[in-house]
């Protein structure tokens, strides 16, 4: 299902997909032949085995051009649902690192990844892998419909400016008509000079706060560590990514003027202003950096006292790569600025 209000795909018959969405600052181009190769790979394990791969290409100021891909291998691909073991994650780390010395990939960036599912939506496992290996704001997830009959539906998922990821809906869903035998897509003969791809390390996002809707119920069976629950607020952990959930259909949310989330992750973070869509959907995710996280949900009601719900989580430590701390701190600063703008807008509406 596509998100409402998304811009139309280019209709030019050039053999290349031209994709854009108003919520994402980059347009995306990808040859149909490459998309058909990825679809062919998604069917290589059978119609009920989900497959995945890394997207490589060039990144301009406002354009992502996908030109090649590599499969994400699994040593024991048992079961239909796509997931990675610890050894598989190490192999993916090596794939991203070795791309810099691959003659076909050394002039390209890892632009994101793709995965096949029965439905065009992201699962909880997808979110964890996306945050772990592709944490940059411009990196994307491409989901392909797992079907061998007729055109396959597909769509790009991305992080919006406030960090939101709409897991159950993609802007500008499109179709992949054919399926080609899985093979490597070569880089152009005369590539533009770009920065070599680099290894994406453990938990680079640090304090980054990421809003997102929980995926379709069929994909919510991934293994999560239980967190504490209080007054209807729940916390679950998946490899350091906390999912904070509440009843978005409650009368308190429906009649609220605004909703805020306060997080103490070793130290208190700035309050997070929750937009109305996220509040009604009832969940957001947050990559923790400490073993103890306390969360408070504050529901502001016109003419009434605020409703507060609290929950806590205790778990194992999270590894944060030192070279990535500076980038994580910058992202945290950007999120704080965005939160401050939302608070100013909210205060302005209250004064009126």
Secondary structure as a PSIPRED ss2 file (coil, helix, strand):
# PSIPRED VFORMAT (PSIPRED V4.0)

   1 X C   1.000  0.000  0.000
   2 X E   0.000  0.000  1.000
   3 X C   1.000  0.000  0.000
   4 X C   1.000  0.000  0.000
   5 X C   1.000  0.000  0.000
   6 X C   1.000  0.000  0.000
   7 X C   1.000  0.000  0.000
   8 X C   1.000  0.000  0.000
   9 X C   1.000  0.000  0.000
  10 X C   1.000  0.000  0.000
  11 X C   1.000  0.000  0.000
  12 X C   1.000  0.000  0.000
  13 X C   1.000  0.000  0.000
  14 X C   1.000  0.000  0.000
  15 X C   1.000  0.000  0.000
  16 X E   0.000  0.000  1.000
  17 X E   0.000  0.000  1.000
  18 X E   0.000  0.000  1.000
  19 X E   0.000  0.000  1.000
  20 X C   1.000  0.000  0.000
  21 X C   1.000  0.000  0.000
  22 X C   1.000  0.000  0.000
  23 X C   1.000  0.000  0.000
  24 X C   1.000  0.000  0.000
  25 X C   1.000  0.000  0.000
  26 X C   1.000  0.000  0.000
  27 X E   0.000  0.000  1.000
  28 X E   0.000  0.000  1.000
  29 X E   0.000  0.000  1.000
  30 X E   0.000  0.000  1.000
  31 X E   0.000  0.000  1.000
  32 X H   0.000  1.000  0.000
  33 X H   0.000  1.000  0.000
  34 X H   0.000  1.000  0.000
  35 X H   0.000  1.000  0.000
  36 X H   0.000  1.000  0.000
  37 X H   0.000  1.000  0.000
  38 X H   0.000  1.000  0.000
  39 X H   0.000  1.000  0.000
  40 X H   0.000  1.000  0.000
  41 X H   0.000  1.000  0.000
  42 X H   0.000  1.000  0.000
  43 X C   1.000  0.000  0.000
  44 X C   1.000  0.000  0.000
  45 X C   1.000  0.000  0.000
  46 X C   1.000  0.000  0.000
  47 X C   1.000  0.000  0.000
  48 X C   1.000  0.000  0.000
  49 X C   1.000  0.000  0.000
  50 X C   1.000  0.000  0.000
  51 X C   1.000  0.000  0.000
  52 X E   0.000  0.000  1.000
  53 X E   0.000  0.000  1.000
  54 X E   0.000  0.000  1.000
  55 X E   0.000  0.000  1.000
  56 X E   0.000  0.000  1.000
  57 X E   0.000  0.000  1.000
  58 X E   0.000  0.000  1.000
  59 X E   0.000  0.000  1.000
  60 X C   1.000  0.000  0.000
  61 X C   1.000  0.000  0.000
  62 X C   1.000  0.000  0.000
  63 X E   0.000  0.000  1.000
  64 X E   0.000  0.000  1.000
  65 X E   0.000  0.000  1.000
  66 X E   0.000  0.000  1.000
  67 X E   0.000  0.000  1.000
  68 X E   0.000  0.000  1.000
  69 X E   0.000  0.000  1.000
  70 X E   0.000  0.000  1.000
  71 X E   0.000  0.000  1.000
  72 X C   1.000  0.000  0.000
  73 X C   1.000  0.000  0.000
  74 X C   1.000  0.000  0.000
  75 X C   1.000  0.000  0.000
  76 X C   1.000  0.000  0.000
  77 X C   1.000  0.000  0.000
  78 X C   1.000  0.000  0.000
  79 X C   1.000  0.000  0.000
  80 X C   1.000  0.000  0.000
  81 X C   1.000  0.000  0.000
  82 X C   1.000  0.000  0.000
  83 X C   1.000  0.000  0.000
  84 X C   1.000  0.000  0.000
  85 X C   1.000  0.000  0.000
  86 X H   0.000  1.000  0.000
  87 X H   0.000  1.000  0.000
  88 X H   0.000  1.000  0.000
  89 X H   0.000  1.000  0.000
  90 X H   0.000  1.000  0.000
  91 X H   0.000  1.000  0.000
  92 X H   0.000  1.000  0.000
  93 X H   0.000  1.000  0.000
  94 X H   0.000  1.000  0.000
  95 X H   0.000  1.000  0.000
  96 X H   0.000  1.000  0.000
  97 X H   0.000  1.000  0.000
  98 X H   0.000  1.000  0.000
  99 X H   0.000  1.000  0.000
 100 X H   0.000  1.000  0.000
 101 X H   0.000  1.000  0.000
 102 X C   1.000  0.000  0.000
 103 X C   1.000  0.000  0.000
 104 X C   1.000  0.000  0.000
 105 X C   1.000  0.000  0.000
 106 X C   1.000  0.000  0.000
 107 X C   1.000  0.000  0.000
 108 X C   1.000  0.000  0.000
 109 X E   0.000  0.000  1.000
 110 X E   0.000  0.000  1.000
 111 X E   0.000  0.000  1.000
 112 X E   0.000  0.000  1.000
 113 X E   0.000  0.000  1.000
 114 X E   0.000  0.000  1.000
 115 X E   0.000  0.000  1.000
 116 X E   0.000  0.000  1.000
 117 X E   0.000  0.000  1.000
 118 X C   1.000  0.000  0.000
 119 X C   1.000  0.000  0.000
 120 X C   1.000  0.000  0.000
 121 X C   1.000  0.000  0.000
 122 X C   1.000  0.000  0.000
 123 X C   1.000  0.000  0.000
 124 X H   0.000  1.000  0.000
 125 X H   0.000  1.000  0.000
 126 X H   0.000  1.000  0.000
 127 X H   0.000  1.000  0.000
 128 X H   0.000  1.000  0.000
 129 X H   0.000  1.000  0.000
 130 X H   0.000  1.000  0.000
 131 X H   0.000  1.000  0.000
 132 X H   0.000  1.000  0.000
 133 X H   0.000  1.000  0.000
 134 X C   1.000  0.000  0.000
 135 X C   1.000  0.000  0.000
 136 X C   1.000  0.000  0.000
 137 X C   1.000  0.000  0.000
 138 X C   1.000  0.000  0.000
 139 X C   1.000  0.000  0.000
 140 X E   0.000  0.000  1.000
 141 X E   0.000  0.000  1.000
 142 X E   0.000  0.000  1.000
 143 X E   0.000  0.000  1.000
 144 X E   0.000  0.000  1.000
 145 X E   0.000  0.000  1.000
 146 X C   1.000  0.000  0.000
 147 X C   1.000  0.000  0.000
 148 X C   1.000  0.000  0.000
 149 X C   1.000  0.000  0.000
 150 X C   1.000  0.000  0.000
 151 X C   1.000  0.000  0.000
 152 X E   0.000  0.000  1.000
 153 X E   0.000  0.000  1.000
 154 X E   0.000  0.000  1.000
 155 X E   0.000  0.000  1.000
 156 X E   0.000  0.000  1.000
 157 X E   0.000  0.000  1.000
 158 X C   1.000  0.000  0.000
 159 X C   1.000  0.000  0.000
 160 X C   1.000  0.000  0.000
 161 X C   1.000  0.000  0.000
 162 X C   1.000  0.000  0.000
 163 X C   1.000  0.000  0.000
 164 X C   1.000  0.000  0.000
 165 X E   0.000  0.000  1.000
 166 X C   1.000  0.000  0.000
 167 X C   1.000  0.000  0.000
 168 X C   1.000  0.000  0.000
 169 X C   1.000  0.000  0.000
 170 X E   0.000  0.000  1.000
 171 X E   0.000  0.000  1.000
 172 X E   0.000  0.000  1.000
 173 X E   0.000  0.000  1.000
 174 X E   0.000  0.000  1.000
 175 X E   0.000  0.000  1.000
 176 X E   0.000  0.000  1.000
 177 X C   1.000  0.000  0.000
 178 X C   1.000  0.000  0.000
 179 X C   1.000  0.000  0.000
 180 X C   1.000  0.000  0.000
 181 X C   1.000  0.000  0.000
 182 X C   1.000  0.000  0.000
 183 X C   1.000  0.000  0.000
 184 X C   1.000  0.000  0.000
 185 X C   1.000  0.000  0.000
 186 X C   1.000  0.000  0.000
 187 X C   1.000  0.000  0.000
 188 X C   1.000  0.000  0.000
 189 X C   1.000  0.000  0.000
 190 X C   1.000  0.000  0.000
 191 X C   1.000  0.000  0.000
 192 X C   1.000  0.000  0.000
 193 X C   1.000  0.000  0.000
 194 X C   1.000  0.000  0.000
 195 X C   1.000  0.000  0.000
 196 X C   1.000  0.000  0.000
 197 X C   1.000  0.000  0.000
 198 X C   1.000  0.000  0.000
 199 X C   1.000  0.000  0.000
 200 X C   1.000  0.000  0.000
 201 X C   1.000  0.000  0.000
 202 X C   1.000  0.000  0.000
 203 X C   1.000  0.000  0.000
 204 X C   1.000  0.000  0.000
 205 X C   1.000  0.000  0.000
 206 X C   1.000  0.000  0.000
 207 X C   1.000  0.000  0.000
 208 X C   1.000  0.000  0.000
 209 X E   0.000  0.000  1.000
 210 X E   0.000  0.000  1.000
 211 X C   1.000  0.000  0.000
 212 X E   0.000  0.000  1.000
 213 X C   1.000  0.000  0.000
 214 X C   1.000  0.000  0.000
 215 X C   1.000  0.000  0.000
 216 X C   1.000  0.000  0.000
 217 X H   0.000  1.000  0.000
 218 X H   0.000  1.000  0.000
 219 X H   0.000  1.000  0.000
 220 X C   1.000  0.000  0.000
 221 X C   1.000  0.000  0.000
 222 X C   1.000  0.000  0.000
 223 X C   1.000  0.000  0.000
 224 X C   1.000  0.000  0.000
 225 X E   0.000  0.000  1.000
 226 X E   0.000  0.000  1.000
 227 X E   0.000  0.000  1.000
 228 X E   0.000  0.000  1.000
 229 X E   0.000  0.000  1.000
 230 X E   0.000  0.000  1.000
 231 X C   1.000  0.000  0.000
 232 X C   1.000  0.000  0.000
 233 X E   0.000  0.000  1.000
 234 X E   0.000  0.000  1.000
 235 X E   0.000  0.000  1.000
 236 X E   0.000  0.000  1.000
 237 X E   0.000  0.000  1.000
 238 X E   0.000  0.000  1.000
 239 X C   1.000  0.000  0.000
 240 X C   1.000  0.000  0.000
 241 X E   0.000  0.000  1.000
 242 X E   0.000  0.000  1.000
 243 X E   0.000  0.000  1.000
 244 X E   0.000  0.000  1.000
 245 X E   0.000  0.000  1.000
 246 X C   1.000  0.000  0.000
 247 X C   1.000  0.000  0.000
 248 X C   1.000  0.000  0.000
 249 X C   1.000  0.000  0.000
 250 X C   1.000  0.000  0.000
 251 X H   0.000  1.000  0.000
 252 X H   0.000  1.000  0.000
 253 X H   0.000  1.000  0.000
 254 X H   0.000  1.000  0.000
 255 X C   1.000  0.000  0.000
 256 X E   0.000  0.000  1.000
 257 X E   0.000  0.000  1.000
 258 X E   0.000  0.000  1.000
 259 X E   0.000  0.000  1.000
 260 X E   0.000  0.000  1.000
 261 X E   0.000  0.000  1.000
 262 X E   0.000  0.000  1.000
 263 X E   0.000  0.000  1.000
 264 X E   0.000  0.000  1.000
 265 X C   1.000  0.000  0.000
 266 X C   1.000  0.000  0.000
 267 X C   1.000  0.000  0.000
 268 X E   0.000  0.000  1.000
 269 X C   1.000  0.000  0.000
 270 X C   1.000  0.000  0.000
 271 X C   1.000  0.000  0.000
 272 X E   0.000  0.000  1.000
 273 X E   0.000  0.000  1.000
 274 X E   0.000  0.000  1.000
 275 X C   1.000  0.000  0.000
 276 X H   0.000  1.000  0.000
 277 X H   0.000  1.000  0.000
 278 X H   0.000  1.000  0.000
 279 X H   0.000  1.000  0.000
 280 X H   0.000  1.000  0.000
 281 X H   0.000  1.000  0.000
 282 X C   1.000  0.000  0.000
 283 X E   0.000  0.000  1.000
 284 X E   0.000  0.000  1.000
 285 X E   0.000  0.000  1.000
 286 X E   0.000  0.000  1.000
 287 X E   0.000  0.000  1.000
 288 X C   1.000  0.000  0.000
 289 X C   1.000  0.000  0.000
 290 X C   1.000  0.000  0.000
 291 X C   1.000  0.000  0.000
 292 X E   0.000  0.000  1.000
 293 X E   0.000  0.000  1.000
 294 X E   0.000  0.000  1.000
 295 X E   0.000  0.000  1.000
 296 X E   0.000  0.000  1.000
 297 X E   0.000  0.000  1.000
 298 X E   0.000  0.000  1.000
 299 X E   0.000  0.000  1.000
 300 X E   0.000  0.000  1.000
 301 X E   0.000  0.000  1.000
 302 X C   1.000  0.000  0.000
 303 X C   1.000  0.000  0.000
 304 X C   1.000  0.000  0.000
 305 X C   1.000  0.000  0.000
 306 X C   1.000  0.000  0.000
 307 X E   0.000  0.000  1.000
 308 X E   0.000  0.000  1.000
 309 X E   0.000  0.000  1.000
 310 X E   0.000  0.000  1.000
 311 X E   0.000  0.000  1.000
 312 X E   0.000  0.000  1.000
 313 X E   0.000  0.000  1.000
 314 X E   0.000  0.000  1.000
 315 X C   1.000  0.000  0.000
 316 X C   1.000  0.000  0.000
 317 X C   1.000  0.000  0.000
 318 X C   1.000  0.000  0.000
 319 X C   1.000  0.000  0.000
 320 X C   1.000  0.000  0.000
 321 X C   1.000  0.000  0.000
 322 X H   0.000  1.000  0.000
 323 X H   0.000  1.000  0.000
 324 X H   0.000  1.000  0.000
 325 X H   0.000  1.000  0.000
 326 X H   0.000  1.000  0.000
 327 X H   0.000  1.000  0.000
 328 X H   0.000  1.000  0.000
 329 X H   0.000  1.000  0.000
 330 X H   0.000  1.000  0.000
 331 X H   0.000  1.000  0.000
 332 X H   0.000  1.000  0.000
 333 X H   0.000  1.000  0.000
 334 X H   0.000  1.000  0.000
 335 X H   0.000  1.000  0.000
 336 X H   0.000  1.000  0.000
 337 X H   0.000  1.000  0.000
 338 X H   0.000  1.000  0.000
 339 X H   0.000  1.000  0.000
 340 X H   0.000  1.000  0.000
 341 X H   0.000  1.000  0.000
 342 X H   0.000  1.000  0.000
 343 X H   0.000  1.000  0.000
 344 X H   0.000  1.000  0.000
 345 X H   0.000  1.000  0.000
 346 X H   0.000  1.000  0.000
 347 X H   0.000  1.000  0.000
 348 X H   0.000  1.000  0.000
 349 X H   0.000  1.000  0.000
 350 X H   0.000  1.000  0.000
 351 X H   0.000  1.000  0.000
 352 X C   1.000  0.000  0.000
